[in-house]
Amino acid sequence: MSQRINVLFILPSLTSGGAERVISFIANNLNRTKFNTTLMIIGVKKETVYDISNVDVIYLGKKRVLLGFVKLFKFIFKNKPNVVVSCMTHVNILTSAVLFFFPTIKLIIRESNIKSVTKIYNSYNQNIFNQLTKLAVFRSHKIVCQSNDMASELVSEYKAAKKKTVIINNPIQEGFDIVNRKALNTVPKYITIGRLHKEKGYKRILQILAKLDFEFNYLIIGNGSEKENLLEIIKSHNLENKVDFIDNTSEVAQYLKESNLFLQGSYAEGFPNALLESCACGTPVVAFDVLGGTKEIVENNVNGYLVKDENEFLKRLKEIQNNNPFNFEKVSESVYKKFASNTVLNQYESLIINTLQD
């Protein structure tokens, strides 16, 4: 390759979230002998827990994604990247609209959610949003999906050409391992990491925990609009002395290593980074068997359990407390053999090169 490929990555923010974690990691770690990368953030500059030390970062300073049209247009007109990698639906809509005026630039969009479930919890006009999403899908050259369910939905519901879809799972990042792994706690420590939104299913986890007949501690790491509602649920079930919240933190790996179990209550997950990272740290998981990538990570009796309903979730918690069948080394090995960061980076590099050559 005689010249480096200029790649522009676009995100709405760098504050928190699995998509932000993954794309900032990819942008920061692509092979610099092959790629010249820039990371554009539509929002305002804030403190971030993600490593972006090896990539040029530009902030547009907009409070809403769609207000970034003019600045994005001017940047692309001036810099003319070879490939644009856009992530998350609002950003994909904006980017596809701007690139209408630059037909030679290749567009790769990355979707992060199972839309048939997440749309239930959103208040914006679904008809308009769905049509704009279909347009972004049509305008793209490739679509990165993190799971088979996500790819199937984009083909069936959003008319994506199957040949456009590429399944690339999310990577395990540095620091999520069994180094300095803590011994299991007699009083179990449960943990969940993620946005405090309804679709994440915190309510049903709390209702399950309220039925346990043994002592436990439960830590929730994350921010979001549901926090006040969750505090009310905690109070109503007399769980105030058992449940703690902390904000997003760069010390996630250490908290995972100090926990007995990761609990996931989500109603859908594109590809659950926090669950993957928990397994990488040797902490097994109990999660609902829902649409998305959860079932591509969890292996029953190896690194956790997939459950069909709240009763089975409760049953598994009690079983593990009475007789924990998991070995933290095997839990970690189960995901490292499939989701190592170098494997995923190589997949993104090949995708960008192949998209440019098509």
C-alpha positions in Angstrom: 0.0 0.0 0.0 1.7 3.1 -1.3 -0.3 5.7 0.7 -2.0 5.6 4.0 -5.8 5.5 3.9 -7.5 8.5 5.6 -10.3 7.3 7.8 -12.7 9.6 9.7 -14.5 8.0 12.7 -17.6 9.8 13.9 -19.3 9.4 17.3 -22.0 11.5 19.1 -19.9 11.8 22.3 -17.1 10.3 24.4 -18.8 10.4 27.8 -20.0 6.7 28.2 -21.4 3.8 26.4 -20.3 0.6 24.7 -20.3 2.0 21.2 -18.1 4.9 22.3 -15.7 2.5 24.0 -15.3 0.3 21.0 -15.0 2.9 18.2 -12.6 5.1 20.2 -10.5 1.9 20.7 -10.5 1.1 17.0 -9.7 4.6 16.0 -6.9 4.8 18.6 -5.3 1.5 17.6 -5.5 1.0 13.8 -2.2 0.3 12.2 -0.5 3.7 11.6 1.5 2.4 8.7 -1.7 1.7 6.8 -4.2 4.3 8.2 -4.3 7.9 9.1 -7.2 8.3 11.5 -9.2 11.1 12.9 -12.0 10.8 15.5 -14.8 13.4 15.3 -17.1 14.0 18.2 -20.4 15.8 17.4 -20.9 16.9 21.0 -18.9 19.1 23.4 -15.6 18.2 24.9 -15.8 16.5 28.2 -13.7 14.3 30.4 -13.5 10.8 29.0 -12.4 7.5 30.5 -11.3 6.2 27.1 -7.8 6.2 25.8 -7.6 8.5 22.8 -3.9 9.4 23.1 -3.0 8.0 19.7 -5.6 9.6 17.5 -6.5 13.2 16.5 -9.8 14.2 18.1 -12.0 17.0 16.8 -15.1 18.2 18.7 -17.9 20.0 16.9 -19.4 21.3 20.1 -23.0 20.6 19.2 -25.6 19.7 21.8 -27.7 17.8 19.2 -26.3 15.5 16.5 -28.3 16.8 13.6 -27.1 20.4 14.3 -23.6 19.2 13.2 -24.5 19.2 9.5 -22.7 22.4 8.4 -19.5 21.7 10.4 -19.3 18.1 9.3 -19.8 19.2 5.6 -17.0 21.8 5.9 -14.6 19.3 7.4 -15.2 16.7 4.8 -15.0 19.2 2.0 -11.7 20.4 3.3 -10.1 17.1 4.3 -11.8 14.6 1.9 -11.2 11.4 3.9 -11.2 8.1 1.9 -13.5 6.3 4.2 -15.9 7.5 6.9 -16.9 5.2 9.7 -20.1 6.4 11.5 -21.5 4.9 14.6 -25.0 5.0 16.2 -28.2 5.7 14.3 -28.6 9.5 14.7 -25.0 10.0 13.6 -25.5 7.6 10.7 -28.4 9.6 9.4 -26.4 12.8 9.6 -23.3 11.4 8.0 -25.2 9.7 5.1 -27.0 13.1 4.4 -23.6 14.9 4.3 -22.0 12.3 2.1 -24.7 12.6 -0.5 -22.6 15.6 -1.7 -19.4 13.5 -1.7 -20.3 10.3 -3.7 -16.7 9.1 -4.0 -16.2 8.8 -0.3 -17.0 5.4 1.1 -19.3 5.2 4.1 -19.3 2.4 6.7 -22.0 2.6 9.3 -22.1 0.7 12.6 -25.3 -0.1 14.4 -25.3 -0.6 18.1 -28.8 -1.7 19.1 -31.6 -4.1 18.4 -34.0 -1.5 17.1 -37.2 -3.5 17.4 -36.7 -3.5 21.2 -35.1 -0.1 21.9 -37.7 1.8 19.9 -40.3 0.8 22.6 -38.4 2.9 25.1 -37.9 6.0 22.9 -40.3 8.9 22.5 -39.3 10.3 19.1 -41.4 9.9 15.9 -40.8 6.3 14.9 -42.1 6.6 11.3 -39.8 9.5 10.4 -36.9 8.0 12.2 -37.4 4.6 10.5 -37.5 6.2 7.1 -34.3 8.2 7.8 -32.6 5.0 9.1 -33.6 3.1 5.9 -32.1 6.0 3.9 -28.8 5.8 5.8 -28.7 2.0 5.4 -29.3 2.5 1.6 -26.6 5.2 1.3 -23.9 3.1 3.1 -21.4 0.9 1.4 -21.0 -1.5 4.4 -22.8 -2.0 7.7 -21.0 -3.4 10.7 -23.3 -5.5 12.9 -22.1 -6.9 16.3 -24.4 -9.9 16.2 -26.3 -12.2 13.9 -29.6 -11.0 15.3 -28.7 -7.4 14.5 -27.7 -8.3 10.9 -31.0 -10.2 10.4 -33.1 -7.3 11.7 -31.4 -4.8 9.4 -32.0 -7.0 6.4 -35.6 -7.9 7.2 -36.8 -4.6 8.7 -34.6 -1.9 7.2 -34.1 -3.5 3.7 -30.3 -3.7 4.0 -28.7 -5.6 1.2 -27.3 -8.8 2.8 -24.0 -8.4 1.0 -23.5 -5.0 2.8 -23.7 -6.5 6.3 -20.5 -7.5 8.0 -20.6 -9.1 11.5 -17.7 -7.9 13.7 -18.0 -8.6 17.4 -16.6 -6.2 19.9 -13.1 -6.6 21.3 -11.8 -7.3 24.8 -9.6 -4.3 25.7 -6.5 -4.0 27.7 -6.8 -4.5 31.5 -9.7 -6.9 31.4 -8.0 -10.1 32.5 -7.5 -12.2 35.6 -4.4 -10.5 36.8 -4.9 -9.5 40.5 -8.2 -11.4 40.5 -9.8 -11.3 43.9 -10.9 -14.4 45.9 -14.7 -14.9 45.9 -16.6 -13.1 48.6 -18.6 -15.2 51.2 -21.3 -12.5 51.0 -21.7 -12.4 47.2 -21.0 -9.2 45.4 -23.1 -8.7 42.3 -22.4 -6.1 39.7 -24.1 -4.5 36.6 -22.5 -1.9 34.4 -24.5 0.2 31.8 -26.7 3.2 31.1 -29.5 3.6 33.6 -32.3 3.3 31.0 -35.5 1.2 31.0 -34.4 -1.2 28.3 -31.4 -2.3 30.5 -33.8 -4.1 32.8 -32.5 -2.9 36.2 -36.1 -2.9 37.6 -36.5 -6.6 37.1 -33.0 -7.4 38.5 -33.9 -5.5 41.7 -37.2 -7.3 42.0 -35.4 -10.6 41.7 -32.8 -9.7 44.3 -35.5 -8.7 46.7 -36.5 -12.3 46.8 -33.2 -13.7 47.8 -33.0 -15.3 51.3 -29.3 -14.6 51.9 -27.1 -11.6 52.3 -25.6 -9.9 49.2 -24.2 -6.6 47.9 -25.1 -5.2 44.5 -23.2 -2.5 42.7 -24.5 -0.6 39.7 -22.0 1.4 37.6 -23.5 4.0 35.2 -25.5 7.1 34.7 -28.9 7.8 33.2 -32.4 9.0 33.4 -33.8 6.0 35.3 -31.7 6.6 38.5 -34.5 8.2 40.5 -37.0 5.5 39.6 -34.5 2.8 40.6 -33.9 4.5 43.9 -37.7 4.4 44.6 -37.7 0.7 43.7 -34.8 0.0 46.0 -36.6 1.8 48.8 -39.8 0.0 48.3 -38.0 -3.4 48.5 -35.9 -2.3 51.6 -32.7 -2.8 49.6 -31.1 0.5 50.6 -28.3 -1.2 52.6 -27.5 -3.7 49.8 -27.4 -1.6 46.6 -24.9 1.0 45.7 -24.4 3.3 42.7 -21.3 4.8 41.3 -20.8 6.9 38.2 -18.9 5.8 35.1 -15.3 5.1 36.0 -12.0 4.1 34.5 -11.7 1.4 37.2 -14.3 -0.9 35.8 -11.9 -3.9 35.5 -11.0 -3.7 39.2 -14.7 -3.7 40.2 -15.4 -6.7 38.0 -12.5 -8.6 39.5 -13.9 -8.0 43.0 -17.3 -9.3 42.1 -18.9 -12.8 42.3 -21.4 -12.4 39.4 -22.3 -10.0 36.7 -26.1 -9.6 36.3 -27.7 -8.5 33.0 -31.4 -7.6 32.9 -31.5 -6.1 29.4 -34.4 -6.7 27.1 -32.0 -6.7 24.1 -28.3 -6.0 23.6 -26.5 -5.4 20.3 -23.3 -6.8 21.8 -22.9 -6.3 25.6 -19.4 -5.0 26.2 -19.7 -4.9 30.0 -20.8 -8.6 30.0 -17.9 -9.5 27.8 -15.5 -7.6 30.0 -16.8 -9.4 33.0 -16.1 -12.8 31.5 -12.6 -11.6 30.5 -12.0 -10.7 34.2 -13.1 -14.2 35.2 -16.4 -13.1 36.6 -19.3 -15.3 35.4 -22.7 -13.9 34.3 -26.4 -14.5 34.6 -28.3 -12.9 31.8 -31.7 -13.1 30.1 -31.7 -14.9 26.7 -32.7 -11.9 24.6 -32.2 -10.7 21.0 -28.6 -9.6 20.2 -25.1 -10.7 21.0 -25.5 -12.0 24.6 -26.0 -15.6 23.4 -22.9 -15.3 21.3 -20.8 -14.7 24.5 -22.5 -16.7 27.2 -21.9 -20.5 27.3 -24.1 -22.2 29.8 -22.1 -23.9 32.6 -18.8 -22.5 31.2 -18.9 -18.7 31.8 -22.5 -18.2 33.1 -26.1 -18.9 32.4 -28.7 -17.7 30.0 -32.2 -17.7 31.5 -35.6 -17.4 30.0 -37.5 -15.6 32.8 -37.3 -14.1 36.3 -37.9 -17.4 38.1 -35.0 -19.1 36.4 -32.8 -16.0 37.1 -33.6 -16.3 40.8 -33.0 -20.1 40.7 -29.6 -19.7 39.2 -28.5 -17.1 41.8 -29.5 -19.5 44.5 -27.7 -22.4 42.9 -24.5 -20.5 42.4 -24.6 -19.3 46.0 -24.9 -22.9 47.2 -22.4 -24.5 44.8 -20.5 -22.2 42.5 -19.5 -24.3 39.4 -17.3 -21.7 37.7 -13.6 -21.5 37.4 -12.4 -17.9 36.8 -9.6 -19.0 34.5 -12.0 -21.0 32.3 -14.5 -18.1 32.3 -11.8 -15.8 31.0 -10.4 -18.3 28.4 -13.9 -18.8 27.0 -14.1 -15.2 25.7 -10.4 -14.5 24.9 -10.3 -17.3 22.4 -13.1 -15.5 20.4 -12.9 -11.8 21.1 -9.2 -10.9 21.4 -8.6 -7.2 20.5 -6.1 -8.0 17.7 -8.6 -10.2 16.0 -11.2 -7.5 15.9 -8.7 -4.8 14.9 -7.6 -7.0 11.9 -11.3 -7.4 10.9 -11.8 -3.6 10.9 -8.6 -3.0 8.9 -9.6 -5.6 6.3 -13.1 -4.1 6.1 -11.9 -0.6 5.5 -9.4 -1.7 2.8 -11.9 -3.9 1.1 -14.6 -1.2 1.2 -12.3 1.3 -0.4 -11.4 -1.2 -3.2 -15.0 -2.2 -4.0 
